[in-house]
Amino acid sequence: MRKITAVAIAAFALALAGTASAALSPSVYIGTGVSPTCATATYSNGVLHLAKPCSTATQSFAGADITGFTGQAFTAASFTLSSGTVCNGGSPRFDVQMSDNTVFFLGCNNVTPTVNADGSKTYTFTAATLAAAGQQVPFPTGAIKAVDIGIDVMGTAEISRISFNGVAQVPVVTTPGTKNACKHDGWKTFTNPSFRNQGQCVSYFEHQTKRAHDEQEHHSRMEHAKKHGEEHGKHHG
């Protein structure tokens, strides 16, 4: 496999450390000195949008972490590519890292897809489908440590209906926790609410911050008034 694969897997595994809940989390890996725009990953309307506009040789990976399966055994996985997305050099693919750091690569070229009525293609990875396609890659064995899905070749991918071990994968509802979280296309990843652009995301965060501050001040004034009233009652009691 390409060098970027091993590097990206290690980076994604570190990001997964300590994560317990099951969820899909768009993420990118960018090599040292590589432009931040060389890989983007966002999720909207049920679709994971991935792009790598730079050359395949460039160290970047656009994808999403799949969390919540640490310690489990692999059983099955699947994803659907839009009719406008092609299977290119094994991308998109699942990268399944086991507790002994063995990594199994389940690429779109390793199974025969099911062509859907709308022209999209669904790729399903089970012991049976991998064997039927000539067992180009082994079936994952061992205890899972980390999982991601993504592309590391030049191009784009529109991925939907992502499932892993029988669980549909979608992002958790998220809200910006800092103003900086809205930058570098971060505004595209939020779902509660979703935003049209970076400015709207920043404005929402500032409004929520001001609202929380105002509520805290109101609470403090009420507590002060209550305390003052009690002391006044004791003085005139």
C-alpha positions in Angstrom: 0.0 0.0 0.0 1.0 3.6 -0.4 3.1 5.3 2.4 0.3 7.8 3.0 -2.0 4.9 4.1 0.2 3.9 7.0 0.7 7.5 8.1 -3.0 8.3 7.9 -4.0 5.2 9.8 -1.6 6.1 12.6 -3.0 9.7 12.7 -6.6 8.5 12.7 -5.9 5.9 15.4 -4.5 8.6 17.7 -7.6 10.7 17.1 -9.8 7.8 18.1 -8.1 7.2 21.4 -10.5 7.4 24.3 -13.6 7.6 22.0 -16.4 5.4 23.2 -19.7 6.3 21.4 -20.5 5.1 17.9 -20.4 7.8 15.3 -19.1 9.0 12.0 -16.7 11.9 12.3 -15.4 13.6 9.1 -11.7 14.1 9.3 -8.6 14.7 7.2 -4.9 14.0 7.4 -2.5 16.5 5.9 1.2 15.8 5.6 3.9 18.3 6.7 4.1 21.2 4.3 1.0 20.1 2.4 -1.7 22.8 1.7 -4.7 22.5 4.1 -6.9 22.5 1.0 -5.4 19.3 -0.2 -8.1 17.2 1.5 -11.6 18.1 2.7 -14.3 16.0 4.3 -17.8 17.2 5.2 -21.1 15.6 5.8 -24.5 16.9 4.8 -27.9 15.5 3.8 -26.9 12.0 4.4 -23.8 12.1 2.3 -20.1 12.1 3.2 -18.4 14.5 0.7 -14.7 13.8 0.2 -12.2 15.6 -2.0 -8.5 15.3 -2.7 -7.7 17.9 -5.4 -3.9 17.4 -5.2 -1.9 14.5 -6.7 -2.3 11.0 -5.5 1.4 11.0 -4.4 0.7 14.0 -2.0 0.4 12.9 1.6 -3.2 13.7 2.4 -6.2 11.6 3.2 -9.9 12.7 3.2 -12.2 10.6 5.2 -14.1 10.0 8.4 -13.4 8.2 11.7 -15.8 5.4 12.6 -16.0 5.1 16.4 -17.5 2.8 18.9 -16.2 -0.6 17.8 -13.1 -0.9 19.9 -12.6 -4.5 21.0 -15.2 -5.9 18.7 -14.7 -8.5 15.9 -15.4 -7.4 12.4 -18.5 -8.9 10.8 -19.6 -6.7 7.8 -19.4 -3.2 6.3 -20.8 -1.4 3.3 -21.1 2.0 1.6 -22.8 3.4 -1.5 -21.1 5.6 -4.1 -23.2 8.1 -6.1 -23.5 7.5 -9.8 -21.0 10.4 -10.3 -18.4 8.8 -8.1 -16.0 6.2 -9.5 -14.0 3.5 -7.7 -10.4 4.7 -8.2 -7.4 2.6 -7.2 -9.1 1.1 -4.2 -10.6 4.4 -3.0 -12.9 4.8 -1.3 -12.2 2.1 1.3 -12.5 1.1 4.9 -9.3 0.9 6.9 -9.8 -1.5 9.8 -6.9 -1.5 12.4 -6.7 -4.3 14.9 -5.3 -4.4 18.4 -2.1 -5.9 17.2 -1.8 -2.9 14.7 -2.5 -5.1 11.7 -4.5 -3.1 9.2 -7.1 -4.6 6.8 -7.9 -2.5 3.7 -11.4 -3.0 2.3 -11.5 -1.1 -1.0 -14.2 -0.6 -3.5 -12.2 -2.7 -6.0 -12.2 -5.7 -3.7 -15.8 -6.7 -4.1 -18.4 -6.7 -6.9 -20.9 -3.8 -6.3 -24.6 -3.9 -6.5 -25.9 -1.4 -9.0 -29.0 0.5 -7.6 -31.9 1.9 -9.6 -30.6 5.4 -9.4 -27.2 4.4 -10.8 -25.4 4.4 -7.5 -23.3 1.4 -6.4 -23.3 -0.3 -3.1 -20.1 -2.1 -1.9 -20.6 -4.8 0.8 -17.7 -6.4 2.6 -18.4 -9.8 4.2 -16.5 -13.1 4.2 -18.8 -14.2 1.4 -18.5 -11.1 -0.9 -14.7 -11.0 -0.5 -14.4 -14.7 -1.4 -16.7 -14.3 -4.3 -14.5 -11.5 -5.7 -11.4 -13.7 -5.6 -10.3 -13.0 -2.1 -8.1 -10.1 -3.2 -7.8 -9.0 0.5 -8.2 -11.1 3.6 -11.3 -11.0 5.8 -10.4 -8.9 8.9 -9.7 -11.0 12.0 -8.9 -10.0 15.6 -10.1 -7.2 17.9 -10.8 -3.8 16.4 -8.7 -0.9 17.5 -9.7 1.8 15.0 -11.7 2.2 11.8 -12.0 4.9 9.1 -13.3 5.3 5.6 -11.8 7.6 3.0 -9.8 8.3 -0.1 -6.1 8.9 -0.7 -6.1 9.1 -4.5 -6.7 12.3 -6.4 -10.4 12.9 -7.0 -13.7 13.2 -5.1 -16.2 10.8 -3.6 -19.8 11.1 -2.5 -20.5 8.3 0.0 -23.8 7.5 1.6 -25.5 4.6 3.5 -22.3 3.8 5.4 -22.7 0.8 7.7 -20.3 -1.0 9.9 -21.0 -4.2 11.8 -24.6 -3.7 11.1 -24.8 -0.1 12.5 -25.7 2.8 10.2 -22.9 5.5 10.5 -23.9 9.1 10.8 -22.3 12.0 12.6 -23.5 13.0 16.1 -25.4 16.2 16.3 -22.8 18.9 16.8 -22.6 22.6 17.7 -19.6 24.9 17.4 -17.8 25.1 20.7 -15.3 27.8 19.7 -15.2 30.5 17.0 -12.2 28.8 15.4 -14.2 25.7 14.9 -16.1 27.5 12.2 -12.9 28.1 10.2 -11.3 26.0 7.5 -14.7 24.7 6.3 -15.4 23.5 9.9 -18.8 25.3 9.6 -19.8 22.6 7.1 -19.6 19.8 9.7 -22.1 21.1 12.2 -25.6 19.8 12.2 -27.3 21.5 15.2 -27.9 23.8 13.5 -26.3 23.6 10.0 -24.8 26.8 8.4 -24.7 28.3 5.0 -21.2 29.8 5.4 -18.5 30.5 7.9 -19.8 34.0 8.9 -23.2 32.5 9.9 -21.4 29.9 12.0 -19.3 32.6 13.8 -22.4 34.8 14.3 -24.3 31.9 15.9 -21.4 31.1 18.3 -21.1 34.8 19.3 -24.9 35.0 19.8 -24.9 31.8 22.0 -21.9 33.1 24.0 -23.6 36.4 24.6 -26.9 34.6 25.5 -25.1 32.4 28.0 -23.4 35.5 29.5 -26.7 37.4 29.8 -28.3 34.4 31.4 -25.5 34.1 33.9 -25.8 37.8 34.8 -29.5 37.4 35.2 -29.1 34.5 37.5 -26.5 36.4 39.6 -28.8 39.4 39.9 -31.7 37.1 41.0 -29.5 35.4 43.6 -28.3 38.8 44.9 -31.8 40.1 45.1 -32.9 37.0 47.0 -30.1 37.2 49.4 -30.7 40.9 50.0 -34.4 40.2 50.6 -33.6 37.5 53.2 -31.2 39.8 55.0 -33.7 42.6 54.9 -36.3 40.4 56.4 -34.0 39.3 59.2 -33.2 42.9 60.0 -36.8 43.9 60.3 -38.1 40.7 61.8 
